[in-house]
């Protein structure tokens, strides 16, 4: 019985694998992207778009280009290589958009190319324009060639925050309290000498790496800060301290302040985990926006004063001090005045923006900024328009988006509509497959 069923199975399998498809079964139908029969003739970039380049991207990209009705996905004989023939090409001539035609397709003889055969003419006012009527394969014709055209497209370039660069300042040498480097004097300000340092019973230490009884250490950072429009974003103070071999080191403390007075202070035992005995040593990296103990933030104070006082009282030595400051990048260099160059080629107009004047502005919340663009400069159609620009910060990972209106301009090619920023709004980027941004979210 088993042999009988095995025989039936092998017979069926052999019959299935040897079967030949009938008709068109098994053949792959070729698909491609061609011009839609309702393809619009305006604007020029739509009318003259070559749909065949989307064949490798598939049905979706083909049918949805520019919102549809421009290209169409087809299959079968419609995808055969096209013979030399006339196709539509729209150009702007004497203020009117006309189908002047284009010869496109393949020739049987590879030495020939598809070229115009006959022309018709049309009258536009007092002007005559030749329009391609028929095409044929010919050995005498044009060959593709390109040239470079230089157009000024200046952009805004500068660092508006150059006066407030991030900085790292050092005082003393990080040498593990060694005296072999010679004297390492500290530099307390006059206000500090007459202020918090004046209370030290035996005076002040002469500098770094000095172990003395009842003498305070003091230093003022004066050239580390910069005044400007942008806030001090962060500041960190790194230092190493060691207790002298004397009594009562557990009463020592660290004080930070300005103008000779204290803003924050903490006992060294608390900073060291509970003890500060003879010859104990610790290194600290203090965030001046969140200091130990109270969580005090002294960034605004030291930015306004432009300096920082550091005092250690009064039986401990300081090896070195390192202060690093970082400023927020609150200003940006943006275009304030621009001009628009217009390149006319093959009936197509390409615009190039050139920045002529830029301003440093403080960028905070999302809002509209002025941006004046001059169109058709030096002609009777010259006009400056405040098209605006949207810049600024938004919360919750949103983006500062432009909401556009329209403005009608007179131009050499007739009336022209340009986009103008009406207002700015925080929102997500709204994307659609047609490659267009929506105005409202």
N, C-alpha and C positions, 0 to 999 in steps of 0.2 A: 504493500500500500504506500509506503514512504517513497519508493522508487517511482511509483506512478505519479504522485503529486509533484515530485522533483522534476520529472519529465515535462509536466504541464507548465510548471513555472518557467523552466528554461526555454521552452518553446514560445511562451508568451513574451518573455524578455527579448528573445532574438527577433521576433516579429516587430516589436515596438522600436528597437534600435535600428532596424533596417528599413523602417517605413520612411518614405519620402514625402515631404510636404507638398500639398497640392496648391495650384494657383500661386498667389503672392505670399502664401504662408512661409514664414522664416526669413523673408526679405525685410531689411530695415528701411523704413521710409525716411527720406531726407527732409529735414526741417530747416527753416531759415527765417530771417527777419527782413521784410521788404517795406516799401513805402505804403502807408495807408491810403486808400482811395479818397479819403476826406482830409488828407494832410493839409493844414492851413498854409497860406503863403506869407504870413506875418507871425512873429518877427522873423528876420532873416535867418537867425541861427536855428530856428525850427524848420523853416521852409527848405533850407539847404542841408539839413542833417542827413548824413549817410546811414540809413538804417542797417545796412548789411554788416556794419562793424559790431552789431549787438548779437549776431548769430551765435557766437560762442558763449554768450551770457544767458541765453535761454528765453523761454516764453515770457516770464514775468517782467524782466527788464525791457524786453521789446515792446510789449503791449502797454506798459505803464509810462513810457518815456514822455516827459512834459505833460503828464496827466491823461495820456491816451489820444487816439485819433491822429497820431503822427507816424507810428510804425505798426506793422501787423505781423504776427507770427503765422507762417503758412507751412505747408508740407507738400511733397509730391513734385509734380513737374514745374510748379512755380519757382522751385529752387534751382532749376537748371542754370548753368552759366549763361549770363545774358549776352546776347549778341550786340554788336556795335549799334547804338541807336541814340536818339535824342532824349534827354531827360530834362526835367524842369530845374531851373536855377534862377532864383529871384535876386535882383539887384536894384539898387536905388540909383536912378538917373533923372536928373533935372527935376528933383523933388517928387518923383513918382516911383513906386515899386513895380518892376516889370519882370516877366518871365523871359529872360534873354536866352535861356537854353544852355545845355552842356552836352557834349558828346562823351558817351561812356559805354564801355562794354569790351568784349574780346574780339580779336580778329583771327581768322584761321591761319594766316601767314604771320608768323611771329615777328617778322621784320616790319610789319605794317602797324599802324596805330589808328585809333578811332578819332577822326577829325571832321570838322564841318564840311559839308558838301555844297549846300546852298543856303542863302540868307534871304530873309524878308526884311523890310524896313517899316518903321513906324514913325509918325511925326508927333513930337511933343513940343507944342508951341512953335518956335522957329527952328527947332533942333530935330535932326534926323538920327535915329538909332537903328543899327543893324541887329537883327535877332536871328539866331540859328534856326533854320527851317528843317534841314535834313543832315544826316551824318553818314559817313562811309569809311571803309578801311582804306588807308592811303599810306604810301611810304614816305610822303613829305608832310611833316607835321611838327607840332611842338613836343618838347621833352621836358619833364619836371626839372625845375631849377629854383633855387631860393637865394635870397640875399638878406643881410642883416640890416635892420634900421635901428639906430640908436635914438632912444627917447628918454628924456630926463624924468626920472621917477624918484626924486629925492625923498628920503624918509626922515622922521624925527630921530635924532640920535644924541643922547646925553644921559648923564647920571644926575638927576635932580637931588639926590641925597649925598652928593660928594662931600658936602661940608660936615656930614655926620656919619663918617665911616666907622664901622666896628673897629674896636681897638683893644689891645692887650698891653698893659703897663706893668713893669717890673720894678721892684725896689729890693736891694740886697741881692745876694747870690745864694742859690740853692746848693749849699755846700756842707750841710749837716753840722752847722754851727762851728765851722773851722775858722781859725784866726790866721791861717797861713796865707790867705788872700789879701791880707792887709786890712786897713780900716774900711768898713762899709757903713758910712754915715747915713742916718735917716734925716728926713727933711720935714719936720713939723712946721706948720704955718705960724705966723705971729699970733693969730687969733687962738690957735691951739695952745701955744706957749703961755698966753695970758689967761686961757680958759681952763679946760679940764686938766692940763698938765701942771698948772700952778698949784694944785692941791697935793702933789706928791711930796712926801715929807723930806726926802733926801735929794730931790731934784729929778732930773731925767737922764736916761742912758744916752751915750754918745752915738749909738747906732745899732746895727744888727750884730748878733752873736755875742752880746754883752751880758754877762751874768753878774748881777749886783743886788745888794740888799736895799729894799725900800726906794728903788729908782724906777721910774716909769719909762716905758718905751712909747714913742710917738712918731707918727709919719702922716703926711698929708699928700694925697694924690691930687695934683692940680691940673695937669695937662692931658689927662686921660679922657676928659669929657668935651663934647662939642655942643654949642648952642645952635638951635635950628628949629624947623617946623615939626620934625618928627619926634615922637616920644621915645624915651629910653625903654627898650623892650625887655632887656634883662641885664643883670650884672652879677658876677660871681667873684668872690674874694677867696683866694687860696693862700694858706699860710701854715707854717710849722712853728710850734712853741715848745720850750723846754723849761721846766722848773729849776731854779738855782739851788745850790746846796746850802740853803739857809732855812731858818725857821719861818713858819706861818705862810708857806707858799699856798696853802689851801684857802687863803683869803683873796687870792689874785682873781682878776676878772679881765674880760675883753670888752671894749667899748667902741662903737662906731657912731660917728656923728658928723656935723658940719659946723662951720663958723665957731669952732672951739667948744661947742656944746655937744652933749650926747643925744643920739636918737634911739639907740638900742644898746643894751649891755647884758652880759650874762657871766656868772661865775665860772671860772675854769673847771672846778670840780664837776659842775653840771654838764659842761661841754665834753668832759672826759669820762663820763659814765659814773661819776660819784666821788672820785678821788683826784687830788692834785698834790702829790707829795714830792719831796725832794727828788730831782733828776727824772721825774716822769716827763714823757714827751708825747705830743699828739700833733697830727696834721688835720686841718679842717678845710672844707670846700663849702663856703657859705653862699647860699642863694639870697641875695639882698632883697628879693621880693617875698621871701618866706623864711625869715630868720628863726633860729631855734628858740623854743620856749614860748614866746608870745605869737609867733607867726607874723611878726611885723614886716611891712613892706615900706622900704625907705627909698624906692626908686625915684618917686616924684621929688622928694626933698633934695636928693643929691644932684638930680638933673637941674633943678632950679638954682642950686648953689654953685654947681660946676666943679665941685671937689668932694673928697671923702677923707675924713679924719679917722685914723686907726690908733687906738691906745691899748696897751697891755699894762696892767697895774698889779703888783709893782716889784715882784721878786722873780720874774721870769724873763727869759731871752727869746727873741724872735729871729728865726733863721732867714726868712725872706717873706716878701709879699708879692702876690700876683693878682692884679685886678683886670678882669675882662668885661667889656661892655658891648652890647649889641643894640642897635637902633632899629626901630620899625621903618620899613620902606613905605612911607606914607605918601610920597609924591611921585608922579609919573610925568614924563615928557610926552605931551600929546599934541597933535596938529591943531593949530588955531586957524590958519589961513592956508588954503591950497588952491591949486589951479588944475584944470582938466585939459589934457591934450587929447586930440581926436585924430585917429589914424583911419583914413578911408582906403580900403583895399578890397577889390573884387566885390564891390557893392556892400561890403560889410564895414560897420563903424566900430572900432575898438577904442575904449576910453582908458587913459592912463592918468592916475592922480599923482601930482607932484606937490609935496609939502613945501611951502614957502616961509612959514613962520610957525614956531612951536612954543608952547608955554609949559612951565612946571605947575601942576595943580595938585592939591591935596585930595587924595582919593579916599573917601570914607564910604558912606552909604551909596547905594545905586541911584544915580540921577543922570539927567541930561546935561551935557556940556556943549558949548558952542563949537561949531566947525564950519567955517565959511569956505565954500568952494566956488571959484570963478570959472564959468563955462564960456567957451568960445572967446577966450581972451584975445584982444587986439582986433576983433571984428565988430561989425555993427550989431551982432547978436550977443555981445558980451553982457553977462549978468552974474552977480554974486548971490549965492543962495546959502543960507544957514541950514545945512542939511542935518546938523547935530550929530552927536555920538553918545552912546551909553557906556558909562564906566562906573565902577564901584563894587562894594562888597555886599553879598547877600548871605543870610543865615541858612542853616540846614542844607548846605551843599547846593543851593540854588544858584542860578546864573542871572546876571544883569542883562536882560534882553531888550531889544529895540522894538517898539510898536510904531509902525510906519504909516505915514499918510502920503499923498501924492501932490506934486506941483507941476504945472504945465509951463514949459519953456518954448520960446520961439528959437528955431535953429535953422541952419542952412538947408537941412533936409526936410523942413516943415516943423510941425508941432512935435514936441518931445515931452514925455512924462518921466520925471525922476522921483525917486523915493526920498522922503524927508522924515526924520525921526520926530514923531509927535510927542512921545513920552517914553519913559523907561520903566520896566517892571521886573521884579524878581520872580523867576519861575524856572521850570525845567525847559530844556531844549526840546521843542516840538519838531519831530522829524516825520516826513512822509516819503514814500518811495519815489515821488516825482522830483525830489531834489530841491524842494522849496521849504522855506521856514514860514510857519504860521505866525500871525501877528499877536494872537491872544492865547492864553493858556487856561 
